[in-house]
Amino acid sequence: MTNLSVNINKIATLRNSRGENHPDVEQVAVDCESFGAQGITVHPRPDERHIRRDDVYKLRPLVKTEFNIEGYPSPEFMDLVLKVKPEQVTLVPDAPGDLTSSAGWEVEPNMEFLTSIVDRLREAGIRSSIFVGTDTDNIRLAAKTGADRVELYTKPYADLYPQDPERAVAPFVEASRAAHKAGLGVNAGHDLSLENLKFFSERIPYLNEVSIGHALICDALYLGLKETIARYKACLS
């Protein structure tokens, strides 16, 4: 079964809009786990517009499943994750002001940089994952950095899925097979939803984990968090 990691950034966005502690990010993380989530994901950005550095420190002792921290590996980000030591760090190529992740790494021009980051994470006992698209040559290069996993950027799949599900998923099937052959684990995330997740999970081989935030939190407004997590997990079983 593929694990579900719940990205709680949007909970922090809602909290920050009032400057108080409602909703309580820490309690939501604990609740997500109690409702069956197998991981908690956060993506702290330099402007702290949602998850704050302080949140990351407070969440570390509370998360009992898998703590996954996403972000661009700036000196500040690396200082944070090496102190917190989550189970997994997902490296994304976001510029500081990006609204959301919009592309994966081009590994070749960043090979030396990514390899040095992966080495530091391994020395700290932290699993590394590199955010990539579906280009198989690029994935094979990601394996050469020494990373443990790749996370496939799934927005192209989500965009095409309503028109042609089979064509939408095909490059991801090939990418996952290439990653597995190169010795990498496979994660996936971005715009996966109750509409498209079951089809994706049934067709992607070797899928270790999906990280879902925006769609899951939107669904929880109508269904409640417990029911929503149960439905997402059902898509992955």
Residue, then its C-alpha position, 0 to 999 in steps of 0.5 A: m500500500t502507498n503511504l499518504s502524507v498530509n501536507i498541512n501548509k494550508i492549515a497554517t495559511l488559514r491560521n496566519s490570516r488572523g494572527e492567532n492559533h486557530p486552527d492549531v497546526e500542531q493539533v491538526a498534525v496529531d489528528c491527521e495521524s490519528f485518522g490514519a495518515q502515514g506522514i505529515t509534510v510541511h514546506p516552510r518558505p523564507d517568508e513564512r507565509h504558511i508554515r513557520r520555522d517555529d512550527v517545524y521545531k514544535l511539530r518534530p516531537l509530535v509527529k510519530t509517523e513520518f515527518n517530511i520537510e520540503g523546500y529549496p536547500s538554502p543555507e537557512f533551510m539546511d540549518l533547519v532540517l539538520k537540527v530537526k532531523p525529519e525522516q525525509v527531506t524533499l528537495v524542490p527548486d522553488a525560488p523564494g517568492d514562488l506561490t507553489s512548486s511548479a517544476g522539478w529539478e534539472v539535475e545535470p546543471n545542478m549535479e554538484f550542488l544536489t550531490s553535496i546536499v544529499d551527502r549532508l542529509r545522508e550523514a545526518g541519517i535523513r532520507s533524501s528525495i529529489f523533486v523531478g518531472t518524468d524525463t527518464d534521463n533526468i531521473r537516472l541522473a538524480a540517482k547518481t546524486g546518491a538520493d534515496r527517492v524522487e518525487l514525481y511532479t504530478k500537475p501535468y497528470a492532473d491537468l490532462y486526466p479529465q480529457d485522457p487519463e491513459r495518456a496522462v498517466a503513461p509518462f509517470v508509469e515510465a518514470s516510476r519504472a526508470a526510477h526503480k531500475a535506478g535504485l530509487g524509491v518513488n514518491a509523487g505529489h501536486d494536484l492529486s485529488l479524490e478525482n484522480l488519485k485512485f487511477f494514478s495509484e492503480r497504474i503507477p508501479y513502485l509508488n511508495e508515498v503521495s504527499i497531498g495538501h491543497a485538495l485534501i484540505c479543500d475536501a475536508l471543508y465539506l467532508g471533515l478531516k477524518e472522512t477525507i483522510a479515509r477516502y484518500k487512503a481508500c484510493l491508495s489501497 
